[in-house]
Amino acid sequence: MQFSKELRAGVLSGDITLSFRLWTRSQVKPGGRYPVDRGFIEVDSVEVIPFGLIDDHDLQRTGEHDIESLRRRAAHAGPIHDDTVVYRVEFHAV
């Protein structure tokens, strides 16, 4: 999984443990380990949800300040509306 440069330290420190991705199919699997900068993450779970179901607790875990920042970051592959289906990827640094 790729992370923006400004998020990588938070991912590797364990402060960021959740990501939302606009994929046509899952790019990761639970139990898989993926390089991030000079470390690795291990995916705990992957599920598909509508963007509008993201709550404040999940938002805090992404490292974003507000839901619109998350929407913009996740929209690199196209526009995201509240009913747009996104992948919810939980992970931890290893």
VENSULGI-V842320 format. One record per pair of residues at least 24 apart in sequence whose C-alpha atoms are under 8 Angstrom apart, sorted by the first residue. I is the first residue (numbers start at 0). GAP is how many residues later the second one is. Records with the same first field share a line. If there is no record, write none. Layout:
BEGIN
I->GAP ; GAP
END
This chain:
BEGIN
0->26 ; 27 ; 33 ; 34 ; 35
1->34
2->33
6->56
7->28 ; 29
9->53
10->30 ; 81 ; 82
11->24 ; 27 ; 28 ; 29 ; 81 ; 82
12->80
13->78 ; 79
14->46 ; 48
15->45 ; 46 ; 47
16->44 ; 45 ; 73 ; 74 ; 75 ; 76
17->40 ; 43 ; 44 ; 70 ; 71 ; 72 ; 73
18->43 ; 69 ; 70 ; 71
19->54 ; 66 ; 67 ; 68 ; 69
20->53 ; 65 ; 66 ; 67 ; 68
21->52 ; 53 ; 54 ; 55 ; 56 ; 63 ; 64 ; 65
22->54 ; 63 ; 64
25->61
38->54 ; 55
39->53 ; 54
40->50 ; 51 ; 52 ; 53
41->49 ; 50 ; 51 ; 52
42->46 ; 47 ; 48 ; 49
43->45 ; 46 ; 47 ; 48
44->43 ; 44 ; 45 ; 46
45->41 ; 42 ; 43 ; 44
46->40 ; 41 ; 42
47->37 ; 38 ; 39 ; 40
48->36 ; 37 ; 38 ; 39
49->32 ; 33 ; 34 ; 35 ; 36
50->29 ; 30 ; 31 ; 32 ; 33 ; 34 ; 35
51->29 ; 30 ; 31 ; 32
52->29
END
